Amino acid sequence: MKKQTRRRILKAAAVAAAAPAAVAQTAGGIVGADKAPARGSAAQAQSGPVKKVHYRGEKPKGIPLFSSAVSYGNLLFIAGKGAHFPGDIKAHTKYVLDEIEKELINAGSSMEKVLKCNVYLNDLKDYQAMNEVFRGRFGENPPVRTTIAAAGGIPGGSLVEIDVIAYI
C-alpha cells in the first residue's frame, strides 16, 4: 500500500511538472490563465501548445487563403514573402527580408531567432547578389538555409521569395 501511494504521488508530480501554463483555445480565440474557459468545454480538456495566427493590423474579413504568420507553442512559421514591384534582385531581397523582420517582431520574435530559412530564386544567376544583401541580416549565428531556383518562376513577378521558421 505504501508503494502504491508513493507511485501515485510521484506520477501526479510528474504530470504537474510536465503540464504547460494553463492556456486553452476557445471559439473566441486564445484564453490564458487569467480567463478560464467555460466549464465542461473542449478547451478545458486541451493541454499543450496552441496554434495562433499573428496579424499585422486587423484580422481579415472572411477566411483568407493562408496566414502570414502562425505560431505553435514557441515555434513561429512565416509564410513566403515576395517583392511584387519592378527592381533588381538586391532591391527585392532587401524588401523581402524587411517584411520578414516586421512579421517576426509583430509576433514577438526577431531575425536572430530564425532557425530555418528557405530562399526561392527566380533565376539562379541571382544567387551571389542575393547573398550580398542576405549576409548579416540574421546576426552572427545565421539560420540553416536552403536555396533553390524555382522552376517556372515565382508568382507575382518577384525575383526572390523567402520563408522562415523561428522561435518566440
Summary of the structure (lengths in Angstrom):
residues: 168
radius of gyration: 21.5
end to end distance: 45.7
largest distance: 77.0
contacts: 423
relative contact order: 0.15
helix: 33%
strand: 26%
